[in-house]
Amino acid sequence: MSGVLSLFDLTGKVALITGSSSGLGWVMARGLGRAGARVVLNGRDTAKLDAAVKRMAGDGIPAIGVVFDVCDKQQIQKGVQDVFQRHRCIDILINNAGIHLRGDLAEISEDAWQQVLDTNLKGVLLTSQAVVPAMIERGGGKIINICSLQSERSRPTTGTYAAAKGGVKMLTKAMAVDWAKHNIQVNGIGPGYFLTSMTRPLAEDPQFDAWYRSRTPANRWGYPEELVGAVVFLASKASNFINGHILYVDGGFLAAM
Ligand SMILES: NC(=O)c1ccc[n+]([C@@H]2O[C@H](COP(=O)([O-])OP(=O)(O)OC[C@H]3O[C@@H](n4cnc5c(N)ncnc54)[C@H](OP(=O)(O)O)[C@@H]3O)[C@@H](O)[C@H]2O)c1
C-alpha cells in the first residue's frame, strides 16, 4: 500500500473484536482482516465461534477464536492471556459484544437491567482493563467502543439499552481522557439500524420498518459492510489525533428532525 492509503494499512496489527461470532462484529472483523490485521474473534458459544472462524478462513482471512463472556472478569483475563500467548500483543480492541432486552421501564426486571448493563457497559470496561496495561507498555493502541443511536435517543421499550449505550458513549470519552497520554486513542462508532439477529424483530415489523425509513434521510437500513470504513479508519494511524469521538454511521438519522 502506498501514498495516502498507507495511513489505513493494518498489516500485522492484532485486532480483538468482542462479540464477533456473528452480526456486525464478524463483518467489522473481516474488514479489519482485509486491511491486513490479524483477527481474533470472540463469543460465548464455542461451536458458533468455531464456525465463525471457519467462515472467515473461507473468505481468505486467517483468524483465531477466543471464548469468553465479557461480563466475567476471570474469563476475560484468561481469554486475553490466551491471545497474548498466540499473538504476543493486542493493538486494536473493538468492544462490540452487546445484547438488547426490550421492555417498558415500569416493568423491566432487575435481572434484565443487570444483564444489559453488564454486557453492554461493564463488559466494555472489564475487557479494556484486561488489554490496556499491555498497550501502555508497548506505547499505544486503539480502542473502539460500539455505541448506538440509543447513545443519544430512546424509543419506547428501549430504556435499559439506552441507559447502557449512553453510558458507553461517556465511558468512551472518559477512557480517551485517561489514556490519550499513553498514545491510546479511544473512540466510538454509533451504528444506525443494520439488519442482524438483534434487529430482525424490528425489520419484520412493517410498522417499525416504515417509521424507521421515513425517519432516516437515506430512507433505508444500513448494510453491515458500511461500518468497515469507519472501523478501519478508527483502528488505523489515519485517526492518531482523534480521541473520544463518536462516529455515527446512521444514514443521517441523528441529523434530522
Ligand atoms: N444491529 C444493529 O442495527 C445495531 C445498531 C446499533 C448498535 N448495535 C450494536 O452493535 C453490536 C453488535 O450487534 P449485532 O446486531 O451484531 O448483535 P448480534 O447479531 O446479536 O451479535 C452479538 C454478538 O455478541 C456475542 N455476545 C453476546 N453477549 C456476549 C457476551 N456476554 N460476551 C461475549 N460475546 C457476547 C454473540 O455471540 P454469543 O451469543 O456466542 O456470545 C454475537 O457474536 C452490539 O453492541 C449492538 O448493541 C447494533
The ligand as a Gaussian input file, in Angstrom:
#p B3LYP/6-31G(d) Opt

LIG

0 1
 N      -27.653000      -4.327000      14.609000
 C      -27.821000      -3.012000      14.737000
 O      -28.576000      -2.375000      13.982000
 C      -27.081000      -2.264000      15.806000
 C      -27.276000      -0.884000      15.899000
 C      -26.574000      -0.158000      16.846000
 C      -25.688000      -0.798000      17.685000
 N      -25.528000      -2.142000      17.590000
 C      -24.541000      -2.752000      18.490000
 O      -23.611000      -3.487000      17.713000
 C      -23.127000      -4.589000      18.482000
 C      -23.333000      -5.882000      17.704000
 O      -24.722000      -6.041000      17.482000
 P      -25.303000      -7.131000      16.468000
 O      -26.542000      -6.567000      15.937000
 O      -24.234000      -7.598000      15.565000
 O      -25.678000      -8.285000      17.514000
 P      -25.838000      -9.869000      17.286000
 O      -26.053000     -10.178000      15.847000
 O      -26.875000     -10.280000      18.284000
 O      -24.413000     -10.445000      17.720000
 C      -23.966000     -10.290000      19.034000
 C      -22.638000     -10.990000      19.202000
 O      -22.180000     -10.764000      20.535000
 C      -21.893000     -12.014000      21.164000
 N      -22.161000     -11.847000      22.576000
 C      -23.354000     -11.562000      23.172000
 N      -23.179000     -11.481000      24.502000
 C      -21.863000     -11.695000      24.746000
 C      -21.076000     -11.736000      25.925000
 N      -21.611000     -11.544000      27.136000
 N      -19.750000     -11.979000      25.810000
 C      -19.187000     -12.179000      24.587000
 N      -19.878000     -12.160000      23.445000
 C      -21.204000     -11.916000      23.533000
 C      -22.753000     -13.028000      20.425000
 O      -22.220000     -14.353000      20.446000
 P      -22.591000     -15.421000      21.637000
 O      -24.064000     -15.430000      21.742000
 O      -21.943000     -16.696000      21.223000
 O      -21.923000     -14.879000      22.847000
 C      -22.685000     -12.490000      19.000000
 O      -21.480000     -12.894000      18.385000
 C      -23.870000      -4.535000      19.817000
 O      -23.112000      -3.831000      20.768000
 C      -25.117000      -3.749000      19.469000
 O      -25.675000      -3.126000      20.597000
 C      -26.208000      -2.899000      16.678000

